[in-house]
């Protein structure tokens, strides 16, 4: 029985992954409905405010009479509260689905076991904890947000084979590429998956990046800039209208732009923690920090990171800006043509 349940929860996870980057602030959810060993309906949550996975799966069932003799599988506990959509637990009860198998419990305080209890109270046979580890990994951003009251934080940089992230001198105001074109495309894919992207002042001044998704298909992340003294002028690419931009500074700044949000923080008292708290208040569930070295090291030293993705290129720079220092074991290693990609996890 457990193997059968795992088979269908795996399918739920596969479906849920289709929503990565588009469901924020909602979690990734996939749902499968099985009648006599056959899948008769399935679906996944696509975007906040739109139908939840359970509703989409139920609506996809052609013969609704079969629902009263079916089993519904879902990777995350069905919601039991009214938000932008009605509770999924009520929907399951409406169609008299007798069996529900759940991957993991929803950490959101609005749910947190209430959906399971509601189903049980109405006589539904509920099983939960199937592939729980895999289901938690799927929604690591959502779980971190609700359990740690902060976004899931990813650090990303590329360094030369001799340990530098940029040369000592450069002739143009644009990045010096250390990684290859495949690695750079992968970075754009990552940007499409996270809710926000953060860089410091010097990165904007030196490289004038757009911080958007161009070499992949997907939504642009919210751009977050640390600009203590407001040294970044309005002509920079991060202030175009392609995406919303949040600016953290030490001064009150009024903006007439609908796409620019200025947030004042105290840089003298644990500014990294203050930034993380403000991001949480702004309902940002995940963020990828792309530079520069000083900014990334601040988050490492504050132990405010969950994952680090480091490209090692083939080139030697001989001198320049030394790469951030991370005292953690390598979680995984992979290769993109002549680049090495190292992944680190912070389990503290």
ZADO-1210 file (C-alpha; in nm, 4 decimals, padded with zeros to 6 digits):
<atoms>
<atom x="00.0000" y="00.0000" z="00.0000" code="UNK" pos="1"/>
<atom x="00.2807" y="00.2438" z="00.0902" code="UNK" pos="2"/>
<atom x="00.4532" y="00.1871" z="-00.2459" code="UNK" pos="3"/>
<atom x="00.1278" y="00.2657" z="-00.4252" code="UNK" pos="4"/>
<atom x="00.0815" y="00.5817" z="-00.2204" code="UNK" pos="5"/>
<atom x="00.4388" y="00.6909" z="-00.2904" code="UNK" pos="6"/>
<atom x="00.3849" y="00.6392" z="-00.6631" code="UNK" pos="7"/>
<atom x="00.0969" y="00.8860" z="-00.6728" code="UNK" pos="8"/>
<atom x="00.2578" y="01.1388" z="-00.4360" code="UNK" pos="9"/>
<atom x="00.5601" y="01.1372" z="-00.6704" code="UNK" pos="10"/>
<atom x="00.3215" y="01.2295" z="-00.9499" code="UNK" pos="11"/>
<atom x="00.1829" y="01.5114" z="-00.7337" code="UNK" pos="12"/>
<atom x="00.5368" y="01.6440" z="-00.6878" code="UNK" pos="13"/>
<atom x="00.6010" y="01.6271" z="-01.0636" code="UNK" pos="14"/>
<atom x="00.2841" y="01.8251" z="-01.1315" code="UNK" pos="15"/>
<atom x="00.3527" y="02.0788" z="-00.8570" code="UNK" pos="16"/>
<atom x="00.6953" y="02.1659" z="-01.0011" code="UNK" pos="17"/>
<atom x="00.5198" y="02.3191" z="-01.3025" code="UNK" pos="18"/>
<atom x="00.4231" y="02.6129" z="-01.0805" code="UNK" pos="19"/>
<atom x="00.7753" y="02.7021" z="-00.9634" code="UNK" pos="20"/>
<atom x="00.8177" y="03.0777" z="-00.9966" code="UNK" pos="21"/>
<atom x="00.4505" y="03.1616" z="-01.0569" code="UNK" pos="22"/>
<atom x="00.2616" y="03.0629" z="-00.7397" code="UNK" pos="23"/>
<atom x="00.4170" y="03.3071" z="-00.4884" code="UNK" pos="24"/>
<atom x="00.3216" y="03.3570" z="-00.2108" code="UNK" pos="25"/>
<atom x="00.1372" y="03.0259" z="-00.2363" code="UNK" pos="26"/>
<atom x="00.3090" y="02.6862" z="-00.2165" code="UNK" pos="27"/>
<atom x="00.3695" y="02.4364" z="-00.4966" code="UNK" pos="28"/>
<atom x="00.0854" y="02.1852" z="-00.5001" code="UNK" pos="29"/>
<atom x="-00.0036" y="01.8973" z="-00.7291" code="UNK" pos="30"/>
<atom x="-00.3049" y="01.6690" z="-00.6974" code="UNK" pos="31"/>
<atom x="-00.3977" y="01.3292" z="-00.8408" code="UNK" pos="32"/>
<atom x="-00.7326" y="01.1451" z="-00.8150" code="UNK" pos="33"/>
<atom x="-00.7299" y="00.7660" z="-00.8489" code="UNK" pos="34"/>
<atom x="-01.0205" y="00.5271" z="-00.9061" code="UNK" pos="35"/>
<atom x="-00.9508" y="00.1526" z="-00.9110" code="UNK" pos="36"/>
<atom x="-00.5770" y="00.1997" z="-00.9827" code="UNK" pos="37"/>
<atom x="-00.6400" y="00.4472" z="-01.2656" code="UNK" pos="38"/>
<atom x="-00.5747" y="00.8213" z="-01.2598" code="UNK" pos="39"/>
<atom x="-00.9034" y="00.9887" z="-01.3486" code="UNK" pos="40"/>
<atom x="-00.8040" y="01.3468" z="-01.2702" code="UNK" pos="41"/>
<atom x="-00.5006" y="01.5599" z="-01.1927" code="UNK" pos="42"/>
<atom x="-00.3875" y="01.9200" z="-01.1733" code="UNK" pos="43"/>
<atom x="-00.1506" y="02.1704" z="-01.0163" code="UNK" pos="44"/>
<atom x="-00.1745" y="02.5199" z="-00.8726" code="UNK" pos="45"/>
<atom x="-00.0552" y="02.7694" z="-01.1326" code="UNK" pos="46"/>
<atom x="-00.0828" y="03.1147" z="-00.9773" code="UNK" pos="47"/>
<atom x="-00.1904" y="03.2901" z="-00.6581" code="UNK" pos="48"/>
<atom x="-00.5587" y="03.3811" z="-00.6746" code="UNK" pos="49"/>
<atom x="-00.6332" y="03.1100" z="-00.9282" code="UNK" pos="50"/>
<atom x="-00.7767" y="02.7635" z="-00.8660" code="UNK" pos="51"/>
<atom x="-00.5958" y="02.5329" z="-00.6264" code="UNK" pos="52"/>
<atom x="-00.4631" y="02.1956" z="-00.7389" code="UNK" pos="53"/>
<atom x="-00.7466" y="02.0008" z="-00.5750" code="UNK" pos="54"/>
<atom x="-01.0165" y="02.1989" z="-00.7593" code="UNK" pos="55"/>
<atom x="-00.8378" y="02.1634" z="-01.0944" code="UNK" pos="56"/>
<atom x="-00.7983" y="01.7868" z="-01.0415" code="UNK" pos="57"/>
<atom x="-01.1634" y="01.7426" z="-00.9417" code="UNK" pos="58"/>
<atom x="-01.2864" y="01.9497" z="-01.2357" code="UNK" pos="59"/>
<atom x="-01.0774" y="01.7364" z="-01.4732" code="UNK" pos="60"/>
<atom x="-01.2678" y="01.4213" z="-01.3724" code="UNK" pos="61"/>
<atom x="-01.5217" y="01.3505" z="-01.6457" code="UNK" pos="62"/>
<atom x="-01.7495" y="01.1250" z="-01.4411" code="UNK" pos="63"/>
<atom x="-01.7973" y="01.3002" z="-01.1072" code="UNK" pos="64"/>
<atom x="-01.9904" y="00.9998" z="-00.9705" code="UNK" pos="65"/>
<atom x="-01.6590" y="00.8155" z="-00.9414" code="UNK" pos="66"/>
<atom x="-01.5287" y="01.0666" z="-00.6873" code="UNK" pos="67"/>
<atom x="-01.7286" y="00.9120" z="-00.4025" code="UNK" pos="68"/>
<atom x="-01.5286" y="00.5899" z="-00.4532" code="UNK" pos="69"/>
<atom x="-01.1888" y="00.7441" z="-00.5257" code="UNK" pos="70"/>
<atom x="-00.8685" y="00.8445" z="-00.3465" code="UNK" pos="71"/>
<atom x="-00.7303" y="01.1975" z="-00.3688" code="UNK" pos="72"/>
<atom x="-00.3523" y="01.2377" z="-00.3437" code="UNK" pos="73"/>
<atom x="-00.1918" y="01.5753" z="-00.2735" code="UNK" pos="74"/>
<atom x="00.1635" y="01.6697" z="-00.1717" code="UNK" pos="75"/>
<atom x="00.0530" y="01.9365" z="00.0798" code="UNK" pos="76"/>
<atom x="-00.2324" y="01.9397" z="00.3295" code="UNK" pos="77"/>
<atom x="-00.5544" y="02.0840" z="00.1778" code="UNK" pos="78"/>
<atom x="-00.6358" y="02.4329" z="00.3040" code="UNK" pos="79"/>
<atom x="-00.9240" y="02.4793" z="00.5444" code="UNK" pos="80"/>
<atom x="-00.9599" y="02.8582" z="00.5396" code="UNK" pos="81"/>
<atom x="-01.1069" y="03.1162" z="00.3045" code="UNK" pos="82"/>
<atom x="-00.8437" y="03.3178" z="00.1176" code="UNK" pos="83"/>
<atom x="-00.8659" y="03.4266" z="-00.2447" code="UNK" pos="84"/>
<atom x="-01.0344" y="03.0899" z="-00.3078" code="UNK" pos="85"/>
<atom x="-01.2662" y="02.8683" z="-00.0959" code="UNK" pos="86"/>
<atom x="-01.1194" y="02.5944" z="00.1306" code="UNK" pos="87"/>
<atom x="-01.0095" y="02.2794" z="-00.0520" code="UNK" pos="88"/>
<atom x="-01.1119" y="02.0659" z="00.2461" code="UNK" pos="89"/>
<atom x="-01.4741" y="02.1787" z="00.1928" code="UNK" pos="90"/>
<atom x="-01.4466" y="02.0858" z="-00.1755" code="UNK" pos="91"/>
<atom x="-01.3301" y="01.7332" z="-00.0891" code="UNK" pos="92"/>
<atom x="-01.6235" y="01.6935" z="00.1496" code="UNK" pos="93"/>
<atom x="-01.8671" y="01.8321" z="-00.1064" code="UNK" pos="94"/>
<atom x="-01.7791" y="01.5555" z="-00.3520" code="UNK" pos="95"/>
<atom x="-01.7708" y="01.2923" z="-00.0751" code="UNK" pos="96"/>
<atom x="-01.4198" y="01.1723" z="-00.1603" code="UNK" pos="97"/>
<atom x="-01.3649" y="00.8990" z="00.1005" code="UNK" pos="98"/>
<atom x="-00.9841" y="00.8709" z="00.1021" code="UNK" pos="99"/>
<atom x="-00.7188" y="01.1409" z="00.1065" code="UNK" pos="100"/>
<atom x="-00.3424" y="01.0785" z="00.1051" code="UNK" pos="101"/>
<atom x="-00.1193" y="01.3753" z="00.1926" code="UNK" pos="102"/>
<atom x="00.2551" y="01.4210" z="00.1566" code="UNK" pos="103"/>
<atom x="00.3169" y="01.6712" z="00.4362" code="UNK" pos="104"/>
<atom x="00.1403" y="01.9094" z="00.6752" code="UNK" pos="105"/>
<atom x="00.1083" y="02.2768" z="00.5793" code="UNK" pos="106"/>
<atom x="00.3264" y="02.4944" z="00.8118" code="UNK" pos="107"/>
<atom x="00.1082" y="02.8018" z="00.7527" code="UNK" pos="108"/>
<atom x="-00.0608" y="02.8827" z="01.0848" code="UNK" pos="109"/>
<atom x="-00.3902" y="02.9279" z="00.8979" code="UNK" pos="110"/>
<atom x="-00.3795" y="02.5570" z="00.8104" code="UNK" pos="111"/>
<atom x="-00.1218" y="02.3590" z="01.0171" code="UNK" pos="112"/>
<atom x="-00.3258" y="02.0415" z="01.0690" code="UNK" pos="113"/>
<atom x="-00.6674" y="02.2074" z="01.0560" code="UNK" pos="114"/>
<atom x="-00.7354" y="02.0768" z="00.7053" code="UNK" pos="115"/>
<atom x="-00.6572" y="01.7195" z="00.8091" code="UNK" pos="116"/>
<atom x="-00.8700" y="01.7505" z="01.1216" code="UNK" pos="117"/>
<atom x="-01.1644" y="01.8893" z="00.9269" code="UNK" pos="118"/>
<atom x="-01.1557" y="01.5941" z="00.6878" code="UNK" pos="119"/>
<atom x="-01.1216" y="01.3420" z="00.9710" code="UNK" pos="120"/>
<atom x="-01.4097" y="01.4996" z="01.1638" code="UNK" pos="121"/>
<atom x="-01.6320" y="01.4363" z="00.8628" code="UNK" pos="122"/>
<atom x="-01.5304" y="01.0725" z="00.8345" code="UNK" pos="123"/>
<atom x="-01.2674" y="01.0944" z="00.5598" code="UNK" pos="124"/>
<atom x="-00.9917" y="00.8333" z="00.5808" code="UNK" pos="125"/>
<atom x="-00.6769" y="01.0502" z="00.5900" code="UNK" pos="126"/>
<atom x="-00.3176" y="00.9305" z="00.5547" code="UNK" pos="127"/>
<atom x="-00.0295" y="01.1785" z="00.5762" code="UNK" pos="128"/>
<atom x="00.3510" y="01.1748" z="00.5870" code="UNK" pos="129"/>
<atom x="00.3976" y="00.9943" z="00.2548" code="UNK" pos="130"/>
<atom x="00.7324" y="01.0991" z="00.0997" code="UNK" pos="131"/>
<atom x="00.7344" y="01.3754" z="00.3591" code="UNK" pos="132"/>
<atom x="01.1036" y="01.4597" z="00.3092" code="UNK" pos="133"/>
<atom x="01.0588" y="01.4981" z="-00.0665" code="UNK" pos="134"/>
<atom x="00.7445" y="01.7071" z="-00.0202" code="UNK" pos="135"/>
<atom x="00.9215" y="01.9356" z="00.2276" code="UNK" pos="136"/>
<atom x="01.2114" y="01.9774" z="-00.0169" code="UNK" pos="137"/>
<atom x="00.9683" y="02.0707" z="-00.2937" code="UNK" pos="138"/>
<atom x="00.8297" y="02.3565" z="-00.0837" code="UNK" pos="139"/>
<atom x="01.1536" y="02.4555" z="00.0937" code="UNK" pos="140"/>
<atom x="01.0857" y="02.8210" z="00.0128" code="UNK" pos="141"/>
<atom x="00.7327" y="02.8141" z="00.1558" code="UNK" pos="142"/>
<atom x="00.8414" y="02.6166" z="00.4635" code="UNK" pos="143"/>
<atom x="01.1357" y="02.8478" z="00.5398" code="UNK" pos="144"/>
<atom x="00.9115" y="03.1531" z="00.5075" code="UNK" pos="145"/>
<atom x="00.6550" y="03.0209" z="00.7569" code="UNK" pos="146"/>
<atom x="00.8925" y="02.8484" z="00.9988" code="UNK" pos="147"/>
<atom x="01.1785" y="03.1006" z="01.0099" code="UNK" pos="148"/>
<atom x="00.9850" y="03.4189" z="00.9270" code="UNK" pos="149"/>
<atom x="01.2207" y="03.5048" z="00.6420" code="UNK" pos="150"/>
<atom x="01.2706" y="03.4243" z="00.2745" code="UNK" pos="151"/>
<atom x="01.4567" y="03.1178" z="00.1509" code="UNK" pos="152"/>
<atom x="01.7982" y="03.2675" z="00.0682" code="UNK" pos="153"/>
<atom x="02.0144" y="03.1455" z="-00.2196" code="UNK" pos="154"/>
<atom x="02.3682" y="03.2765" z="-00.2699" code="UNK" pos="155"/>
<atom x="02.5118" y="03.2647" z="-00.6223" code="UNK" pos="156"/>
<atom x="02.8433" y="03.3637" z="-00.7685" code="UNK" pos="157"/>
<atom x="03.0977" y="03.2609" z="-01.0324" code="UNK" pos="158"/>
<atom x="03.4684" y="03.2493" z="-00.9564" code="UNK" pos="159"/>
<atom x="03.7780" y="03.1897" z="-01.1624" code="UNK" pos="160"/>
<atom x="03.9855" y="02.8757" z="-01.1227" code="UNK" pos="161"/>
<atom x="04.2226" y="03.0780" z="-00.9023" code="UNK" pos="162"/>
<atom x="03.9443" y="03.2099" z="-00.6755" code="UNK" pos="163"/>
<atom x="03.8499" y="03.5579" z="-00.7999" code="UNK" pos="164"/>
<atom x="03.5016" y="03.6842" z="-00.8893" code="UNK" pos="165"/>
<atom x="03.6162" y="03.9857" z="-01.0916" code="UNK" pos="166"/>
<atom x="03.9431" y="04.1247" z="-01.2323" code="UNK" pos="167"/>
<atom x="04.1402" y="04.4034" z="-01.0680" code="UNK" pos="168"/>
<atom x="04.0715" y="04.6359" z="-01.3605" code="UNK" pos="169"/>
<atom x="03.8198" y="04.6410" z="-01.6463" code="UNK" pos="170"/>
<atom x="03.7556" y="04.8721" z="-01.9376" code="UNK" pos="171"/>
<atom x="03.3748" y="04.8693" z="-01.9636" code="UNK" pos="172"/>
<atom x="03.0769" y="04.9018" z="-01.7282" code="UNK" pos="173"/>
<atom x="02.9531" y="04.5466" z="-01.7800" code="UNK" pos="174"/>
<atom x="03.0217" y="04.2048" z="-01.6287" code="UNK" pos="175"/>
<atom x="03.3389" y="04.0141" z="-01.7058" code="UNK" pos="176"/>
<atom x="03.2131" y="03.6634" z="-01.7809" code="UNK" pos="177"/>
<atom x="03.3817" y="03.3853" z="-01.5849" code="UNK" pos="178"/>
<atom x="03.1224" y="03.1148" z="-01.6521" code="UNK" pos="179"/>
<atom x="03.0162" y="02.9877" z="-01.9945" code="UNK" pos="180"/>
<atom x="02.6938" y="03.0530" z="-02.1880" code="UNK" pos="181"/>
<atom x="02.5237" y="02.7383" z="-02.0538" code="UNK" pos="182"/>
<atom x="02.5874" y="02.8402" z="-01.6950" code="UNK" pos="183"/>
<atom x="02.4602" y="03.1897" z="-01.7653" code="UNK" pos="184"/>
<atom x="02.1408" y="03.0512" z="-01.9162" code="UNK" pos="185"/>
<atom x="02.0924" y="02.8340" z="-01.6087" code="UNK" pos="186"/>
<atom x="02.1214" y="03.1462" z="-01.3921" code="UNK" pos="187"/>
<atom x="01.8360" y="03.3044" z="-01.5886" code="UNK" pos="188"/>
<atom x="01.6297" y="02.9913" z="-01.5283" code="UNK" pos="189"/>
<atom x="01.7014" y="03.0274" z="-01.1562" code="UNK" pos="190"/>
<atom x="01.5929" y="03.3906" z="-01.1665" code="UNK" pos="191"/>
<atom x="01.2585" y="03.2844" z="-01.3133" code="UNK" pos="192"/>
<atom x="01.2095" y="03.0441" z="-01.0200" code="UNK" pos="193"/>
<atom x="01.2747" y="03.2854" z="-00.7318" code="UNK" pos="194"/>
<atom x="01.0550" y="03.5699" z="-00.6163" code="UNK" pos="195"/>
<atom x="01.3336" y="03.8258" z="-00.5783" code="UNK" pos="196"/>
<atom x="01.6982" y="03.8954" z="-00.6642" code="UNK" pos="197"/>
<atom x="01.9397" y="04.1076" z="-00.4578" code="UNK" pos="198"/>
<atom x="02.2677" y="04.2893" z="-00.5265" code="UNK" pos="199"/>
<atom x="02.4688" y="04.5620" z="-00.3571" code="UNK" pos="200"/>
<atom x="02.5602" y="04.9141" z="-00.4651" code="UNK" pos="201"/>
<atom x="02.8991" y="04.8320" z="-00.6150" code="UNK" pos="202"/>
<atom x="02.7568" y="04.5629" z="-00.8440" code="UNK" pos="203"/>
<atom x="02.5137" y="04.8174" z="-00.9903" code="UNK" pos="204"/>
<atom x="02.7868" y="05.0781" z="-01.0359" code="UNK" pos="205"/>
<atom x="03.0401" y="04.8354" z="-01.1855" code="UNK" pos="206"/>
<atom x="02.8176" y="04.6179" z="-01.4046" code="UNK" pos="207"/>
<atom x="02.4860" y="04.8051" z="-01.4524" code="UNK" pos="208"/>
<atom x="02.2893" y="04.4761" z="-01.4603" code="UNK" pos="209"/>
<atom x="01.9211" y="04.4466" z="-01.5507" code="UNK" pos="210"/>
<atom x="01.8614" y="04.1523" z="-01.3113" code="UNK" pos="211"/>
<atom x="01.5835" y="04.0228" z="-01.5351" code="UNK" pos="212"/>
<atom x="01.5019" y="03.6944" z="-01.7102" code="UNK" pos="213"/>
<atom x="01.6261" y="03.7130" z="-02.0695" code="UNK" pos="214"/>
<atom x="01.7836" y="03.3790" z="-02.1623" code="UNK" pos="215"/>
<atom x="01.4891" y="03.1814" z="-02.0285" code="UNK" pos="216"/>
<atom x="01.1108" y="03.2008" z="-02.0258" code="UNK" pos="217"/>
<atom x="00.9453" y="03.3195" z="-01.7056" code="UNK" pos="218"/>
<atom x="00.8551" y="03.6137" z="-01.4867" code="UNK" pos="219"/>
<atom x="01.1156" y="03.8699" z="-01.3818" code="UNK" pos="220"/>
<atom x="01.1984" y="03.8576" z="-01.0103" code="UNK" pos="221"/>
<atom x="01.1519" y="04.1580" z="-00.7838" code="UNK" pos="222"/>
<atom x="01.4844" y="04.3441" z="-00.7839" code="UNK" pos="223"/>
<atom x="01.6277" y="04.4320" z="-00.4419" code="UNK" pos="224"/>
<atom x="01.9113" y="04.6828" z="-00.4134" code="UNK" pos="225"/>
<atom x="02.1200" y="04.7661" z="-00.1069" code="UNK" pos="226"/>
<atom x="02.2144" y="05.1319" z="-00.1551" code="UNK" pos="227"/>
<atom x="02.3003" y="05.2776" z="00.1850" code="UNK" pos="228"/>
<atom x="02.3929" y="05.6279" z="00.0672" code="UNK" pos="229"/>
<atom x="02.1674" y="05.6415" z="-00.2407" code="UNK" pos="230"/>
<atom x="02.4668" y="05.6391" z="-00.4736" code="UNK" pos="231"/>
<atom x="02.2878" y="05.4546" z="-00.7558" code="UNK" pos="232"/>
<atom x="02.1458" y="05.7044" z="-01.0035" code="UNK" pos="233"/>
<atom x="01.8084" y="05.6655" z="-01.1717" code="UNK" pos="234"/>
<atom x="01.9566" y="05.5988" z="-01.5158" code="UNK" pos="235"/>
<atom x="02.0700" y="05.2473" z="-01.4171" code="UNK" pos="236"/>
<atom x="01.8984" y="04.9445" z="-01.5678" code="UNK" pos="237"/>
<atom x="01.7539" y="04.8332" z="-01.2344" code="UNK" pos="238"/>
<atom x="01.5257" y="05.1366" z="-01.2414" code="UNK" pos="239"/>
<atom x="01.3600" y="05.0599" z="-01.5737" code="UNK" pos="240"/>
<atom x="01.0003" y="04.9403" z="-01.5670" code="UNK" pos="241"/>
<atom x="01.0660" y="04.5758" z="-01.6485" code="UNK" pos="242"/>
<atom x="01.0189" y="04.4701" z="-01.2844" code="UNK" pos="243"/>
<atom x="00.9530" y="04.6105" z="-00.9403" code="UNK" pos="244"/>
<atom x="01.2632" y="04.7347" z="-00.7556" code="UNK" pos="245"/>
<atom x="01.3019" y="04.7618" z="-00.3773" code="UNK" pos="246"/>
<atom x="01.5817" y="04.9896" z="-00.2528" code="UNK" pos="247"/>
<atom x="01.7214" y="04.9627" z="00.1011" code="UNK" pos="248"/>
<atom x="01.8939" y="05.2818" z="00.2150" code="UNK" pos="249"/>
<atom x="01.9712" y="05.4801" z="00.5297" code="UNK" pos="250"/>
<atom x="01.7628" y="05.7773" z="00.4188" code="UNK" pos="251"/>
<atom x="01.3980" y="05.8501" z="00.3548" code="UNK" pos="252"/>
<atom x="01.3457" y="05.8714" z="-00.0207" code="UNK" pos="253"/>
<atom x="01.0186" y="05.9482" z="-00.1929" code="UNK" pos="254"/>
<atom x="00.9585" y="05.7934" z="-00.5333" code="UNK" pos="255"/>
<atom x="00.6878" y="05.8790" z="-00.7825" code="UNK" pos="256"/>
<atom x="00.7364" y="05.5496" z="-00.9652" code="UNK" pos="257"/>
<atom x="00.4901" y="05.2663" z="-00.9107" code="UNK" pos="258"/>
<atom x="00.7675" y="05.0133" z="-00.9666" code="UNK" pos="259"/>
<atom x="01.0152" y="05.1510" z="-00.7114" code="UNK" pos="260"/>
<atom x="00.9779" y="05.0996" z="-00.3354" code="UNK" pos="261"/>
<atom x="01.2218" y="05.2683" z="-00.0968" code="UNK" pos="262"/>
<atom x="01.2733" y="05.1213" z="00.2502" code="UNK" pos="263"/>
<atom x="01.4773" y="05.2956" z="00.5185" code="UNK" pos="264"/>
<atom x="01.6762" y="05.0769" z="00.7585" code="UNK" pos="265"/>
<atom x="01.9405" y="05.1333" z="01.0269" code="UNK" pos="266"/>
<atom x="02.2724" y="05.0156" z="00.8813" code="UNK" pos="267"/>
<atom x="02.4461" y="05.0527" z="01.2197" code="UNK" pos="268"/>
<atom x="02.2510" y="04.7698" z="01.3812" code="UNK" pos="269"/>
<atom x="02.2585" y="04.4292" z="01.2082" code="UNK" pos="270"/>
<atom x="02.1472" y="04.5569" z="00.8689" code="UNK" pos="271"/>
<atom x="02.1433" y="04.2061" z="00.7172" code="UNK" pos="272"/>
<atom x="01.8816" y="04.0917" z="00.9677" code="UNK" pos="273"/>
<atom x="01.6849" y="04.4135" z="00.9143" code="UNK" pos="274"/>
<atom x="01.6785" y="04.3533" z="00.5380" code="UNK" pos="275"/>
<atom x="01.5587" y="03.9957" z="00.5850" code="UNK" pos="276"/>
<atom x="01.2830" y="04.1095" z="00.8216" code="UNK" pos="277"/>
<atom x="01.1631" y="04.3740" z="00.5762" code="UNK" pos="278"/>
<atom x="01.1596" y="04.1208" z="00.2943" code="UNK" pos="279"/>
<atom x="00.9426" y="03.8956" z="00.5127" code="UNK" pos="280"/>
<atom x="00.7076" y="04.1871" z="00.5851" code="UNK" pos="281"/>
<atom x="00.6799" y="04.2403" z="00.2085" code="UNK" pos="282"/>
<atom x="00.5740" y="03.8766" z="00.1668" code="UNK" pos="283"/>
<atom x="00.8873" y="03.7774" z="-00.0261" code="UNK" pos="284"/>
<atom x="00.9297" y="03.4029" z="00.0051" code="UNK" pos="285"/>
<atom x="01.2584" y="03.3477" z="-00.1775" code="UNK" pos="286"/>
<atom x="01.5538" y="03.5547" z="-00.2922" code="UNK" pos="287"/>
<atom x="01.8719" y="03.4867" z="-00.4890" code="UNK" pos="288"/>
<atom x="02.1691" y="03.7034" z="-00.3929" code="UNK" pos="289"/>
<atom x="02.4025" y="03.7568" z="-00.6885" code="UNK" pos="290"/>
<atom x="02.6625" y="03.9987" z="-00.5552" code="UNK" pos="291"/>
<atom x="02.8879" y="04.1492" z="-00.4968" code="UNK" pos="292"/>
<atom x="03.1452" y="03.9841" z="-00.2787" code="UNK" pos="293"/>
<atom x="03.0889" y="04.2122" z="00.0222" code="UNK" pos="294"/>
<atom x="02.7115" y="04.1671" z="00.0117" code="UNK" pos="295"/>
<atom x="02.7301" y="03.7872" z="-00.0185" code="UNK" pos="296"/>
<atom x="02.9865" y="03.7665" z="00.2631" code="UNK" pos="297"/>
<atom x="02.7586" y="03.9723" z="00.4905" code="UNK" pos="298"/>
<atom x="02.4859" y="03.7098" z="00.4553" code="UNK" pos="299"/>
<atom x="02.7335" y="03.4233" z="00.5049" code="UNK" pos="300"/>
<atom x="02.8780" y="03.5816" z="00.8194" code="UNK" pos="301"/>
<atom x="02.5279" y="03.6444" z="00.9567" code="UNK" pos="302"/>
<atom x="02.4412" y="03.2784" z="00.8824" code="UNK" pos="303"/>
<atom x="02.1444" y="03.4025" z="00.6825" code="UNK" pos="304"/>
<atom x="02.1501" y="03.1681" z="00.3853" code="UNK" pos="305"/>
<atom x="02.0001" y="02.8328" z="00.2898" code="UNK" pos="306"/>
<atom x="02.1723" y="02.7349" z="-00.0327" code="UNK" pos="307"/>
<atom x="02.4808" y="02.8487" z="-00.2237" code="UNK" pos="308"/>
<atom x="02.5430" y="02.7841" z="-00.5935" code="UNK" pos="309"/>
<atom x="02.8986" y="02.8480" z="-00.7051" code="UNK" pos="310"/>
<atom x="03.0309" y="02.8242" z="-01.0604" code="UNK" pos="311"/>
<atom x="03.4019" y="02.7582" z="-01.1075" code="UNK" pos="312"/>
<atom x="03.5186" y="02.8743" z="-01.4495" code="UNK" pos="313"/>
<atom x="03.8281" y="02.7659" z="-01.6404" code="UNK" pos="314"/>
<atom x="03.9890" y="03.1072" z="-01.6678" code="UNK" pos="315"/>
<atom x="04.2574" y="03.2504" z="-01.4386" code="UNK" pos="316"/>
<atom x="04.2360" y="03.6161" z="-01.3375" code="UNK" pos="317"/>
<atom x="04.5626" y="03.6205" z="-01.1371" code="UNK" pos="318"/>
<atom x="04.4406" y="03.9141" z="-00.9293" code="UNK" pos="319"/>
<atom x="04.1173" y="04.0937" z="-00.8508" code="UNK" pos="320"/>
<atom x="03.8262" y="04.0597" z="-00.6056" code="UNK" pos="321"/>
<atom x="03.8611" y="03.7441" z="-00.3979" code="UNK" pos="322"/>
<atom x="03.5556" y="03.5145" z="-00.3972" code="UNK" pos="323"/>
<atom x="03.3372" y="03.4876" z="-00.0830" code="UNK" pos="324"/>
<atom x="03.4517" y="03.2383" z="00.1814" code="UNK" pos="325"/>
<atom x="03.2092" y="02.9623" z="00.2743" code="UNK" pos="326"/>
<atom x="03.3033" y="02.7068" z="00.5410" code="UNK" pos="327"/>
<atom x="03.0521" y="02.4368" z="00.4521" code="UNK" pos="328"/>
<atom x="03.0864" y="02.0931" z="00.2918" code="UNK" pos="329"/>
<atom x="02.9932" y="02.0542" z="-00.0736" code="UNK" pos="330"/>
<atom x="02.6384" y="01.9189" z="-00.1089" code="UNK" pos="331"/>
<atom x="02.6607" y="01.8374" z="-00.4788" code="UNK" pos="332"/>
<atom x="02.8878" y="01.8830" z="-00.7794" code="UNK" pos="333"/>
<atom x="02.7905" y="01.8948" z="-01.1467" code="UNK" pos="334"/>
<atom x="02.9383" y="02.0118" z="-01.4745" code="UNK" pos="335"/>
<atom x="02.8156" y="02.2409" z="-01.7523" code="UNK" pos="336"/>
<atom x="03.0598" y="02.1895" z="-02.0364" code="UNK" pos="337"/>
<atom x="03.3865" y="02.3297" z="-01.8937" code="UNK" pos="338"/>
<atom x="03.2285" y="02.4898" z="-01.5821" code="UNK" pos="339"/>
<atom x="03.1973" y="02.3218" z="-01.2435" code="UNK" pos="340"/>
<atom x="02.8854" y="02.3926" z="-01.0360" code="UNK" pos="341"/>
<atom x="02.9164" y="02.3404" z="-00.6605" code="UNK" pos="342"/>
<atom x="02.6080" y="02.3458" z="-00.4394" code="UNK" pos="343"/>
<atom x="02.6143" y="02.3995" z="-00.0634" code="UNK" pos="344"/>
<atom x="02.3345" y="02.3629" z="00.1928" code="UNK" pos="345"/>
<atom x="02.3036" y="02.5379" z="00.5275" code="UNK" pos="346"/>
<atom x="02.1115" y="02.3131" z="00.7649" code="UNK" pos="347"/>
<atom x="02.1580" y="02.5291" z="01.0774" code="UNK" pos="348"/>
</atoms>
